[in-house]
Amino acid sequence: MEEKFIKDIIRCLSERFGKESPLTTSRGKVLVYLGLTLDYSVCGRVKFSMYEYVKKLVEEAPEDMTGVTKTPQEITCSQPTQTATNYQRKQHRFSPYCH
């Protein structure tokens, strides 16, 4: 994308949403937002990970944290949701960093 186009989009977003506090922008092929790492280094793909966030979480956890708890809802990773299945069929490929 052209640099001017990107700057214009950021300016418009700042005018609309940056009134109470300024917007924060990031550039690059690897971004970190709220503990989530988004990696656009492979053209046409994005990789999401939370390795660093989880590592920090475990390091900062209290030593005396023990016990067992249930999740609020059963998690079944082996069965994709209907939304995921529909999305896979469409085979969307988008990356703002694909040149």
Steps between C-alpha positions, in 0.01 A plus 500: 500500500612852439637688801272801437189280495595339833571840659162630378318202655683550832419872493128433437487242779679738737258781423203272563617286793801680647320785674527368858848357461731464200491181295800273514628365170748225422673399182692194398454137418476388864267690734407448865158613624350415840734204541419361156782480244395539136766389253452605134848394389367237255317662208127420500499354852485617859618305803345573840683400817514583868826328598663806658179602680450152650869478595474831688172392661656178632813680622292755692252250647517458878695197625212388725241487221353150518165338433275389219212677333264429213465712189167680461429307181625172360776558249524261206797594284465205265160609364502822295208738538265564210639854467855366469391243243321765291804727517732221390280435198531863390881475529551868568859609471583852609817659623565873506872422477484290184696680228 
